[in-house]
Amino acid sequence: MNAHASLTTTDAETLVGAARTAAENAGVPVSVTVLDAGGHLLAFRRDDRAVLISGETSTRKAYTALQLDSATADLVDAVQPGGLFHTLPTALDRPLLFIAGGVPIHQDGRLIGALGVGGGAPEQDHAFATAALRELAA
């Protein structure tokens, strides 16, 4: 990762490549979205065989992880009836999605972006996203 506390397009391409490699190794076609700290698209890739909706889900997962600075896998229970964020998905006119596969990206303790993966089962998408984060940190 770069020396500044910001996400570069090179970082974004590393994340996309690493997430796709992890997904390919598992035989799962996916879409991968990388957003910068402002929520702007830095990189996106949908595998040819990935279901079309995976593009939207990967982007919404990244957006949710960015806005709440939390992995979407850790937020699933919070939107269930009685949960802390139960009304949040419908209270805001924002593209939030509380399904595993979105992770925030930090550098030097600062939130610098988010990554979302869609196309596999939620736990697979989360695993592909976290594998990509490990690759970026390496």
C-alpha positions as CSV (number, residue, x, y, z in Angstrom):
1,M,0.0,0.0,0.0
2,N,1.2,3.5,-0.7
3,A,2.8,5.7,2.0
4,H,-0.1,8.2,2.1
5,A,-3.3,7.6,3.9
6,S,-5.3,7.3,0.7
7,L,-6.3,4.6,-1.7
8,T,-4.8,4.7,-5.1
9,T,-6.0,3.1,-8.4
10,T,-3.1,0.8,-8.1
11,D,-4.3,-0.3,-4.7
12,A,-7.8,-0.7,-6.1
13,E,-6.5,-2.9,-8.9
14,T,-4.5,-5.0,-6.4
15,L,-7.7,-5.5,-4.4
16,V,-9.8,-6.5,-7.4
17,G,-7.2,-8.9,-8.6
18,A,-6.7,-10.5,-5.2
19,A,-10.5,-10.9,-4.6
20,R,-11.0,-12.4,-8.1
21,T,-8.1,-14.8,-7.6
22,A,-9.6,-16.0,-4.4
23,A,-13.0,-16.4,-6.0
24,E,-11.6,-18.2,-9.1
25,N,-9.7,-20.6,-6.8
26,A,-13.1,-21.4,-5.2
27,G,-14.8,-21.7,-8.6
28,V,-17.1,-18.7,-7.9
29,P,-17.7,-16.0,-10.5
30,V,-18.0,-12.6,-8.7
31,S,-18.2,-8.8,-9.1
32,V,-15.8,-6.7,-7.1
33,T,-16.1,-3.0,-6.3
34,V,-13.6,-0.7,-4.7
35,L,-14.6,2.8,-3.4
36,D,-12.4,5.5,-2.1
37,A,-13.0,7.3,1.2
38,G,-15.5,9.7,-0.4
39,G,-17.5,6.8,-1.8
40,H,-16.3,7.3,-5.4
41,L,-15.7,4.3,-7.6
42,L,-12.0,3.4,-8.0
43,A,-12.4,0.0,-9.6
44,F,-15.0,-2.4,-10.6
45,R,-14.9,-5.8,-12.3
46,R,-17.6,-8.4,-13.0
47,D,-16.6,-11.8,-14.2
48,D,-18.3,-12.9,-17.4
49,R,-20.2,-15.7,-15.7
50,A,-21.2,-13.7,-12.6
51,V,-24.9,-13.1,-12.1
52,L,-25.8,-9.6,-13.2
53,I,-27.1,-8.5,-9.8
54,S,-23.7,-9.2,-8.3
55,G,-22.5,-5.9,-9.7
56,E,-25.1,-4.0,-7.7
57,T,-24.6,-6.1,-4.6
58,S,-20.8,-5.7,-4.6
59,T,-21.2,-1.9,-4.9
60,R,-23.8,-1.7,-2.2
61,K,-21.8,-3.9,0.2
62,A,-18.7,-1.6,-0.3
63,Y,-20.9,1.5,0.3
64,T,-22.4,0.0,3.5
65,A,-18.9,-1.0,4.8
66,L,-17.6,2.5,4.0
67,Q,-20.5,4.4,5.6
68,L,-20.6,2.4,8.8
69,D,-16.9,1.6,8.9
70,S,-17.6,-2.0,9.5
71,A,-17.6,-5.3,7.7
72,T,-21.1,-6.0,6.4
73,A,-20.7,-9.5,7.9
74,D,-20.6,-7.9,11.3
75,L,-23.8,-5.9,10.7
76,V,-26.2,-8.6,9.6
77,D,-27.6,-9.2,13.1
78,A,-27.9,-5.4,13.7
79,V,-30.7,-5.1,11.1
80,Q,-32.8,-8.0,12.3
81,P,-35.9,-7.2,14.3
82,G,-34.9,-5.8,17.6
83,G,-31.4,-5.0,16.4
84,L,-29.6,-1.6,16.8
85,F,-30.0,-0.7,13.1
86,H,-33.3,-2.5,12.4
87,T,-34.9,0.4,10.6
88,L,-31.8,1.7,8.9
89,P,-32.2,-0.1,5.6
90,T,-35.5,1.6,5.0
91,A,-35.0,4.8,6.9
92,L,-32.4,6.3,4.5
93,D,-32.5,6.7,0.8
94,R,-29.0,5.2,0.4
95,P,-27.8,2.0,-1.3
96,L,-27.1,0.1,1.9
97,L,-26.9,-3.7,1.9
98,F,-26.5,-5.7,5.0
99,I,-25.1,-9.0,3.5
100,A,-21.6,-10.2,4.1
101,G,-19.0,-9.3,1.5
102,G,-18.3,-5.7,2.2
103,V,-15.2,-4.6,4.2
104,P,-13.7,-1.2,5.1
105,I,-10.1,-0.4,4.2
106,H,-7.9,1.3,6.8
107,Q,-4.4,2.6,6.7
108,D,-2.7,4.1,9.7
109,G,-5.9,3.9,11.6
110,R,-7.8,6.0,9.0
111,L,-10.7,4.8,6.9
112,I,-9.5,5.2,3.3
113,G,-12.1,3.2,1.3
114,A,-14.1,0.0,1.1
115,L,-14.2,-3.2,-0.9
116,G,-17.3,-5.2,-1.8
117,V,-17.6,-8.6,-3.4
118,G,-20.9,-10.1,-4.7
119,G,-21.7,-13.3,-6.6
120,G,-21.0,-16.1,-4.1
121,A,-22.7,-17.1,-0.9
122,P,-22.3,-14.3,1.7
123,E,-19.6,-16.1,3.7
124,Q,-17.7,-16.8,0.5
125,D,-17.9,-13.1,-0.6
126,H,-16.6,-12.1,2.9
127,A,-13.7,-14.5,2.6
128,F,-12.8,-13.2,-0.8
129,A,-12.9,-9.6,0.4
130,T,-10.8,-10.3,3.5
131,A,-8.3,-12.3,1.3
132,A,-7.9,-9.2,-0.9
133,L,-7.3,-7.0,2.2
134,R,-4.5,-9.4,3.3
135,E,-2.9,-9.2,-0.2
136,L,-3.0,-5.4,-0.1
137,A,-1.4,-5.3,3.3
138,A,1.4,-7.7,2.3
